[in-house]
């Protein structure tokens, strides 16, 4: 992507000048995203400039602020992705087109004299209008180049230009008494032809392959539409609580509702009742209604067009949300100003007239309506900060928030994986094991050197797997019936979870290393379990050491540091070998054990070198070092086992030859 390339060039320049000392992945990611974020921020400022020319100050201010603080828009406008760019360019293009195609009959009002007499009429399409026409054409082309659905701007602008050309021209003469000339319909459509020329020229300049290899470009676009959009998801999609490879036409209307903010949804629903909003304009023009129709047309066209394809994702609708925010601002302010006392209050009516004629500064924002705008703006800002840094994880709080969102659409675009990798990087064994993940590629880039993420291999885990990271979107698709090998973790609590807005996005499970031959899973006290053990006698005769590998798991936090005793008993119950050690080794006391995490340690037990051959019993237990009281063991001694006191676990008999 071209903005990503700019970020790479910027990173190289900063490294060459010494501003950056090292080329880390985090630095590269930030700099690659920076051009996209700057373009989006600059486009909102330009959009506000255009909105000020189309609506009263309070409406323009609220519309730009709702656009800037929309969590769904912000989420895809601060990453290297095409959906956010498409929406940014498409919205600026339509606003610039509305600024260019003001109705010809209303342009004459721009030249009213101070005494109210009509001056000589300007050209029907002034120079300033041509400037905005060029801006609109360039942005429309960039929207289409960012992502093919951006072509939806073309028919919307075409309808705008046609409707402006059909507006009747004034028949009154000017102050000189000369009858004005009225261009024919074809001449009045020339601006749209100019817009189209700018559109095509921009595509040719930005994408030279269009004129260098047009056949290949056409094939590429056709494959993208037919294969990518025209086919179902390779993996299951999710809609309304169940996996669905091809959600129906209800999908995008539902996405519009749950992905908006409460105030945006309210404003859109109230827009039909804001009758005055359709007549809003600046300088006596009625440009507001035309702009609302254009923005609504873009939203409708996006929803209708995307609904035709079986492959659907909520992020595909991101380009429609800036227009939706502007429509909401008009609905919120418009309905408030239509309340009965607004027209009966002389001061309020005077304020409305002032703001409707384009008053600037504080005069356009004070009053009761200004307070309403301020309250909504504050709520939007607070919501944006609350959603940061994962706006994509935010859903309409009035419709149930994220809890309803995860029951409605597929959730998770990679958020939380950085935090998951940060936790994994802190594990002492991370470079000696592998992390099996349902999001392998996205997780791997955050793991430090030497750590490796892998995908599942059939129905079994990789033999070196030490951790398993399961992502939320896969849990949605599985519907509580995960496939092997992930089914073994369905009923287990994770050793660590990355939570966003109260929902577990990444669950990490520890996998015990396959060094344990004998599995017991016997409980010791209320919090500890012996998961397994293994006895190695291969070096017993040469070194006199029995290697006992013991693997533990804490089911809950442990507040004390217990000790482990290992007794080797002969047939008469006499101890021929003994050790008393921390069960997890000298550096991992039980008070530091994390719940549901496995702790494995090899304990050497020294036995007499002249120990006669025979069968010996190995007994283990945990005790309090202060008073030597043993933790309760829920196990029954085997028949014939020697007496080694209460609360002891006998392992498999030890055969010595």
ABEGO torsion letter per residue (X at the ends): XAAAAAAAAAAAAAAAAGABABBBAAAAAAAAAAAAAAAAAAAAAAAAAAAAAABBAAAAAAAAAAAAABAAAAAAAABBBAAAAAAAAAAAAAAAAAAABBBAAAAAAAABBAAGBBBBBBBABBAAAAAAAAAAAAAAAAAAAABAAAAAAAAAAAAAAAAAAABBBBABBBAAGBBBBBBBAAAAAAAAAAAAAAAAAAAAAABAAAAABAAAAAAAAAAAAAAAAABBBABBBBBGGBBBABBBAAAAAAAAAAABBAAAAAAAAAAAABAAAAABBBGGBBAAAAAAAAAAAAAAAAAAAAAABABBBAAAAAAAAAAAAAAAAAAAAAAAAABAAAAABAAAAAAAAAAAAGBBEAAAABEAAAAAAAAAAAAAAAAAAAAOABAAABBBAAAGEAAAAAAABBBEAGBGAAAAAAAAAABAAAAABBBBBABAAAAAAABBBGBBBBBBBEABBBAABABBBBBAAAAAAAGGBBBOAAAAAAABBBABBBBBGGBBABBBBBBBBBABABBAGBBBEAABBBAEBBBBAAAAAAAGBBBBBBBBBBABBBABBBBBBBBBBBAAGBBABBBBBBAAEAABBAAABBBGBBBBBBBBBBBBAABBBEBBBBBBBBBBAAAGBBBBBBBBBBBGBBBAEBGBBBBBBBBBX
